[in-house]
């Protein structure tokens, strides 16, 4: 029973670690994505010229 509990604890720890990595990756992508323009709705540099 003890090895089974150890494997279960390891699996839960690994799943939590992977969840943290995925959330951090999503936060990094959102932070580095160009913002959506309020004029045209596209994603581009904040100081892009609109003609």
C-alpha positions in Angstrom: 0.0 0.0 0.0 2.8 2.4 0.8 4.4 2.3 -2.7 1.0 2.9 -4.2 0.5 6.0 -2.0 4.0 7.2 -2.9 3.2 6.9 -6.6 -0.1 8.7 -6.1 1.7 11.5 -4.3 4.3 11.7 -7.1 1.6 11.8 -9.8 -0.2 14.6 -8.0 3.0 16.6 -7.6 3.9 16.1 -11.3 0.4 17.2 -12.4 0.6 20.3 -10.2 4.0 21.1 -11.6 2.8 20.8 -15.2 -0.2 23.0 -14.4 2.0 25.7 -13.1 4.2 25.5 -16.2 1.2 25.7 -18.5 -0.3 28.7 -16.6 3.0 30.5 -16.6 3.4 30.0 -20.4 -0.1 31.3 -21.1 0.6 34.4 -18.9 3.9 35.0 -20.7 2.2 34.8 -24.2 -0.6 37.1 -23.1 1.9 39.6 -21.7 4.0 39.7 -24.9 1.1 39.7 -27.4 0.5 43.0 -29.2 -2.6 44.7 -27.7 -5.8 44.7 -29.7 -6.4 48.1 -31.4 -9.5 50.0 -30.4 -9.6 51.7 -33.8 -9.5 48.8 -36.2 -9.7 45.7 -34.0 -6.4 44.2 -35.3 -3.4 43.3 -33.2 -0.4 45.5 -34.0 2.1 47.8 -32.4 0.4 50.4 -30.1 1.8 53.3 -32.0 1.0 52.1 -35.5 -0.2 54.7 -37.9 -3.8 54.5 -39.1 -4.6 55.8 -42.5 
